[in-house]
Each structure stands twice: as structure tokens, then as C-alpha cells.
Amino acid sequence: MTQLDKMQLALRNRIAGISSGPSRRSFLAASIATSALSFFPIGSFGHAIASGVNELVVNSLTDPENDAIRPFHINFPQAALVDLRRRVAATRWPSRETVTDQSQGVQIATMQKLAHYWANDYNWRKVETRLNALPQFITTIDGVDIHFIHVRSKHPNALPVIITHGWPGSIIEQLKVIGPLTDPTAYGGRAEDAFDVVIPSLPGHGFSGKPTVTGWDPIRIASAWIALMKRLGYTRFVAQGGDWGNAVTEQMALQMPPELIGIHTNMPATVPDDVAKALQFGEPAPGGLSAEEQGAWDQLDFFYKHGLGYAQEMAGRPQTLYALEDSPVGLAAWMLDHDDKSEQLIARVFDGHSEGLTQDDILDNITLYWLTKTAVSSARLYWESKLPFFAPKGVAIPTAVSVFPDEIYAAPRTWTEKAYPKLIYYNRLPKGGHFAAWEQPELFSTELRAAFRSLR
């Protein structure tokens, strides 16, 4: 057995034996080996190079011993926006793809339409004004500045919820659901379904601080979120998340703080061991799958074989991604190439079709990453996490699941019931994908109201 064989076997054994399913880091590396037989180092590569919140943002001074909650306001200088447009206009384009589909990556026609709109028509100040109209704050937890939006409902007995974004998302994802959740009567809902909404930026993302030491994985972030909700005075609350937001939310549940009474996820971790192992080793699907389970298998099989390039690099060598902080178009292409269905949706948007997202929506999110210089610091979360990703975690508190059809995989009810023994709500939606709150805010808001109704 060659050294390469031994390393590949070690990766596979880690998935099949040490953990109950693929860890986000080992899963990403070893699953690429299914088709390409490639892998990446698992060991540490030292202290991350990071800095605090971008110097272009008005921010409060950090005091690690101070649990004060400080108001936050965004004000990027015009020079930063001029520089962004200059860089977009000066993009040095590669040659066109040699295929007629997206099999080689984000197509140049999509990127050139995006760049034209970004350089000539897009206005960051609109979303900056929108953000500044919301109550935003910074507080220091475990030595890192945590940025968050906090909107209290006008309705009595509103249920507090902390909603966590993922990558390549941000607080931009949740802006459309703040109104429907905090003021349901204005959106066709009932006053008794109101929420107080807390939306934090993950460490290394957006306006939160960039950790200067290792260790900020979903477990540590979950602890910080629990501390945040207690600091806000909440003695009873729920949590919601998808993508990394699901990982953080599940870790909050596993820490079992008495204040957390339930969770909701739109990207649950439900994949059974036999399915995960078959996918990992490129084997046929286990026998006896239902039509719903076979559909999930097909989605996962595609993702394992074609959807992991970005994640493999970020899990293995995030610091190498210097180009993402030097080229805005390079950053945009990297972020668009997250999952197949979202990429297709975004391509349609820039072709002029009406979808759940607009051109401004997409560029608001990308521009936030650019202006806060968080392309590399956000990627480090993939390097930090050693948790099983799609595998069930044994969450023992009430859990609600909403399944959107164009998610990376649509979790079958059978898998979900086994993964979450206290499943209080399960629903399959007719449309929507990975960025559910962003793409389908009405459906998402309705789901959260229904999901937590029994816990009020």
C-alpha cells in the first residue's frame, strides 16, 4: 500500500469509524476522493492571520472584559465604493468555457452581466441605509466583537428567536423576514405568532470581529450565541439556522441550555450511516429506498461528485484564497459557485428573469463580503469545524424541520424522524432552495410561525 493509499484510507476510516458520519472537514476532503481520489491535509497550519472588524466601518472600541452592548452604524467611505467599481471595470477576463452549460463552473456570460450591473448600476448605499434603519449592535463575547441585529416585536409575549446565516450568506439573507416575524399582523399573520428577532453575524463574517486565534468552530459559536441571548435578557428562546446556521443551532441544542426550548432548521442533518458510507465510497444506493429517499440520494450523489470544490479548498487551505480579497469579480464567482440550484437561479436573474432574488439582492451580499474584507476570514470556519456535517447529532430538544426542494438535499421524513426524536414539525415546501429566507421570505416566515406554535 502506497503512502497515498494509506492517507486516503485514513480519511475514509475517519468517516466510517471515528465519527458517526462525515465531518465537515474530513467529509469534504474524502468525498472528493470518491471521484478524483484527491485529499487535503487535516493538521493545523498555525495561527490564522486576522484583524478586527474592517477599518472602514464605524465601530466601538473593544474591551474583552466588557459585556456592554454598543450601538452600531455602517458608513463606508465613498472612496471604497469608487475603488470597488474601478476594480470591477478593470477585470481581466479568462477565456470562455468550452461547454454550453455550467459543468465547468460559473459561465462567463453570467459573470460579465453581473460585472456590468455592479460597475454601472448597483448602489450599495440603498442596502446600507436599509441596514442602518434597523437596531444594530456590537458586544464582545469570548474576546471577539459580535455584530447583531435585534428587533423587538410590538406585540406582547413575542417569542425570541436567534437566526444564524451560513456561507456564502450573511445577515443580508434574513432582512426580508424581519418584518413578517416581528410584525405578523402587517403580513397576514396573527399577533400571537410574533417573534423578537436576533440576527448575528458569524465571527469572521460581515461586521463581526475576525478571530485572531484558532478554535472558533460551531461549538464555540453556539456557546457565544447562548451568551448573547442571555445578555439580551432572554430566559426563554428558540433558534433557527441553515447551512453553518444549522451546525451552530444544533450545537446550541446539544449544549442544552435551559433557556433554549426548541430549534428550527431548513437544512437538517439526517443522512443515515449506510447512505453516507455508500456515497463516500462511490457505491450504489442501499436497497429499499423509498421514492423520497431515492430523490435525496440523487441530490447527495450529485453534490458529493460535483459540488465540493469550493469547500475542499476552504477546509484545507483558506489562507491561500488571497485572490478573493483582491478581485471583486473573482470573489463573486467563488460565491456564486456554491450549489448547483442556487447558481442556476442567479444565472437566470442576470438573464433578466424574475426570481426570488434580484440582482441587487445578490450584489448586496457579495458587496458586504468585499467591503468588510471577510472572504478569507469567513472561509476559516470550514477549516475550524471538525463536526459531522450531514450526520445526525442526537439533538434531544424539540426540533422543527422545513424542507425546501432545491436545497442541497431534501431531507426525507423517514430520515428526519430518526435524526430528531423530538420532531415537533415537518413540512415539505413547493419551492425554494439553499437560501430559503432570502429566496422565499413569505414561505419561510409562515414556516417559522407554524414550527414554533406548539412551544409558545
N, C-alpha and C positions, 0 to 999 in steps of 0.2 A: 504493500500500500504506500503510495507516494505521500509526501507531506501535504500536497493539495487535497488528496483524498481524505487524509486524516482531519484536516481543518473543516472540510465540508461535512464529514461525518459528525464532528463535534457540534457543528451548528445544528444539524438535524437532530442529534440526540438531545440537545438543549431544548428543542421544541417538543420532542416526543416524550422526554422523560423528566427533566428538571422542573419544567412548568407544565401547567395543565393545557397550555395552548401556546401559540406563537407570541413571544414578547414583541412589543412594537419594534424594538431594535433588532433582535435576532430573527423575528418573523420577516422583517423587511429584507434582511440580508440573505437569509437562507431560502426564502421563497423565490428570489431572483434566480437562485441556483437551479430551481426547477427547470427553467428553460435555457438559461445562459450559463449555468454552473459557475457563477461568479459569487464572490463573497466580499465582506469588508471587515476590517479589524474591529474587535469588540472592546479592546482595552482603552483606558483613558489616554487622551493626548494632552493632558495638562490643564492648567487653569485657562478658562476662556478669557479672551480679550474683550472687555465690555466697558461700557461707560454708563453714566446715568441717563435720565431722560434727555432727549436731544436738546442741544443748547438753543435751538431756535424757538423752543416752546417756553412760554412764561410759566414758571413753576415755583413752588415753595422750597425753602431750604429743608434739607433732610436732617432729621435728628433721630438716630436709631433708637433712642430711649423714649421718644415722644410718641404717644399714641393719639395725638391730636388729629382731627380731620380738617383739612385745609381746603378752601375753595380753589377751583382750578379753572383757568381760562386759556383758550388757544389763540395764538396770534403769531402766525408765521410771517416773517418779513417778506415784502414783495420781491426782494432780491432772490429768495429761494424759489419762488414761483417762476420768475424770469429765467433763472438757471435751468429749472426743470424743462420749460418749453424749448430752451436752446438745445439742451441735450437730446430731447425727443426729435427735434427737427434735424439734428446732426447725426442721427442713427446711421451706422454703416451696416447695410443690409446684407444678409447672406444670399446665396443663390436660391432660387425657388425649389421647393420639394420636387422629387421626381415621380411622385404618385399623385393621384387625383383625390385622395381622401386624407384623413388625419392620422394615418398609420405611422407616419414619420414624425409626428408632433404637430404643434400648432402651426397652421398654414400661414404662409407669408401674406396672403391676401387679407386674412383676418387681422394680422398684426399691423399691416400698413393702414388699414381703415381705422383701427384703434389709435395708431400714432397720429394720423391726420386729425382726428377729432380731438385728441389730447392736446396737440400743439396749437390748434386753431380755434376751437370752440369751447372746450371744457373750462369750467370756472370753479376752482377749489373753494372760493370764498362762500359759495352757497352752502356747502355742507359744513364749513367752519362756522357760519352763522347759525345753522341748524343745531350744531353741537353746543355752541355757546348759549343757546336758548334753554338748554337742559341743565339741571343741577349736576355739576361735575365736581369731583373732589379727589384729593390725594391723601393717603395716610400711609405711614411707614409700618410695615409688618415684617418681622424677622430680617430687618436690615434693608429691605427693598421698598421703594416707593410703589404703592399700588394705586393706580388710577381707576376710578369707577364713576358711573352714572347712577344716581339714586333719585328715583321719582316716587314720591308717596301719593297714594290714591286719596281723592277727596271723600271716598266712601268709607264708612265705618267698618271696622273688622276686616279690612283688606288683608289678604294672606301674603306675607313677604316671600318673594322668590328671588334667588340669585341665579342668573343666566350666564353661562360661560360659552364663549366662542371657541373656535378652533383655528387651524391653519388651512388655507391661506385667508382666513377670515379675520374679523376684528369686531369692535363694538358697532361698526357700521352695519353689520348683519342684523342687529337687533333693533335698530332705530324705528323700523316700521311697526313693531309690535308694542312699543311703549304705550302709545295711546290706547289701543284696544284692551290692553291688560290693566292699565291703571284707571281707565275711564270707560268701562264696558258699555255703559248706557248710551254713550255717544256713538257706539259702533254696533248697535243692535243687541247688546248683551244685557245681563242683569247686574244690578248693583252688588248683589251678594257674591258675584264671581270676581270681584275686583282684587287686584294684587298691588302691593308695593313692590317696585321693580328695582333690583340692584344688578348692574351690568359692569363687571370689572374687566379691565384689560389684563390678559395674562402677563406675567413677568417676561420682559424681553420683547413684548409686543406693544404697539401703539404708544400710549403716553405713560405706561408703567415703566418703572426703572429696569435697567438691564443688569441682571445679577453679575457680580464680579467674582463669584466663586461657583464651583460646581455644586450640584445637589438639588437644584430646583427642578424636580420631576413632578409628575401629577400628584404624588403623595404629599409632598411638601406644599404644593399649591393648594391642595384640598385643606390642609391644616390652616393655611393663611386665609382661605375663604371662610372657614368656620370662625376664625378670629375676627374677620371683618364683620360678619353678621352679628356676632356678639357685641362688637364695638359699636355697631349701629343701634344696639339696644334690643335686638330681636331675641325673644325667648322661645319662639316657635316659627319655623320657616320651612320652605321646600326649596329644591334645587333642580335646575334643568341644564341640559347640555347635549351637544352633538360633536362628533369628531373629538378633538382633545377635550372639549367641554364635557363629553360623555365620560372620558377617562377620569377627569377631575371630579365630576359629580359622583361617579361610582366610588371613588376613593373617599369622598366625604361620607358616603353611606357606610362604607366599611369601617370608618373610624367611629361610627355610631354615636355622635354627639346627641344628647337627649333633645336638643332643640330642633334637630332635623327630623321632620315627621314623614317625609316621602321624597321621591325623586321622579323626574320625567326625562326620557331620552328619545331623541329621534334618530339615534344611531346606536342601537343596543349591541352589547357583546354577547352573542348567543351561540356561536358556532360550536357544535359538538366535537369531541376529540376525534372521532373516526372520520368526520368530514374534514377537519383541519389537517389531519395526517395524510389523507388521500390527496388533498390539494397540494400539500407540501411536496410530496414525492412524485407528483405527476401521475397518480394512479386514477383509475376510473372511479366514478362516484359510487359510494356504498349502495348496495342493493336496497330496494324497498322504499326509496324516497317518494314522497307524495309530489303532486304537481307543484305545490307551493315550495316545497323543499328543493325540488329539482331546479326551479327558477332561481332560487337563492344560490344553489350550487353553480349554475351557469354564470351568474354575475360574479361570484367569487373567483371562479376559474379564470375568467377574463381579467379580473383585477390582479390576481397572482401573476399572470403571464405578461400583462401589458401595462399595468397601472402603477408600478412601484419605482420607476426610475428616479423621480424627484426625491422620494422618501429614502431610498437607499443612500443617496449622496448626503442628505441632511443627517441621517442617522450615523453615517460613517465619518464624514469629513465636513462638517458645517462651516468651519472657518475658511475652507477653500473657496467659498462662494463670493469672493471679492467682487466679481463682475456684476452681481446683482445690486450692489450698492454704488456702482459706477455708471451703469446703463439703465435708465428707466424702462426702455423697451425690453431689455433683457429680463428685468425684474417682472414686467408684465407677462411676458411669455412663460416664464417659470411658474407664475401664479395661476395662469390660465390652464396649464397642463396638469391639473390636479386629479380630475377624474373625467372619464370619457363623456358622460352625460352633461356635466356642467360645461365642459369645453364646447360641446355641440351647441348648447343653449347660448353661450356667449358669442359663438361664431354667428348664430342666427341674429342675435341682437345687432351686431355690427354689419350685418347684411340688410338691416332695416326692418326686421320682423318685430312684432310686438310680443314680448315675453314677460315673465315675472320680474325680470331685471331690466333696467335701462342702461344705456351707455354711461350715463352719469353715475348710476349705482356702482357699476364695475370700476370706473375710474376713481370714484371716491375712495374705495377700499385700497386700490393699488397706490394711489397718491398718498394715502395715510402711511403706508409702509415706506414709501420713498422719503417723505418729508421727515419722518421720525427715525430714519436710518436703522430700521429694525429687520432688514432682510436676513442678516446673519444671526443676530441675537434671537430672533424667533425660531430659526432653524435649529438652534441648540436644544430645544425641547425634545426633538427627535433623538438627539444624541444622549440626552439625560435619561430618558424613560427606559426602564427595563421590565415594564409590566407586560403581562399577556394583553394582547390588544382585542382581538375578536373573541377570545375565550371567555366563558362565564367566570365571574369572580366570586360568586356566593353572596351576592347582596341580599341582606336579610330584612331590609325595611320595605315598606310599601313602595312599589315601583309601577310607573305608568309608561307605556311604550306607544309611540305613534310611528307608523311605517309609511314612508314616502317611496313611491315606486322606483324613482330614479336615483335613490341612494346607492352607495357602493354595493350594498346588497339589501334586499327587502327581507327582513327577518321573519321567518315563518312563525305562526302562532305556536306550533308544537315546540320549536326550539326555545321560543321566548318563555313559555310556561315552565320549562325545565330550568332555564337560566335564572329566572326570578320567581322564587317560590311564593313571594307575596305580591304577585302581579294583581294590581287593582284595576288596570285599564289597558286595553289593547285595541288598536284600530288601524286599518289599512286605508290610506288616502288615495284618491283617484289621480292625483298629480302632485308634482313636487320632487325635489332631489336633495342633494347634499346640503345645500344652504336653505333649509326649509323656511326659517323665519324670514329670510331675505326675499326668497322667491315667492312664497305663498303666505304672507303675513296673516291674512284672514283665516285660512285653514289652521295655521299654527296657533293663533290666538284662541280659536274655538277649541282646539285640541287641549291646550293647557287648562282652559276653564273646565272642560269635561273631565280631564285626567285627575284633577285635584278636588273635584266637587265633594267626593266622599270623605275627604280629610278635614273639611272646614268645621 
